[in-house]
């Protein structure tokens, strides 16, 4: 996922003549996205479809609150 701090360029402008490596992404311009961030960025219809699959079909996640909290913090794999 593109880093929101540096807009994916890997550095931030400090002044007109000076730049610094982005602290959030370490200069790569990319950051790992958690499952929570992935869910929050889905469209309404895609979010509803994912919830349907998770709840009704039992895919990806089991109905246990502790497990769900742990899953939300994990890195999202597409």
Protein Blocks (a to p, Z undefined) as FASTA:
>chain_A
ZZfklnonopacfblmbccddfklnonopacddfklmmmmpcfklmmmmmmmmmmnopoi
acdfklmmmmmmpccdZZ
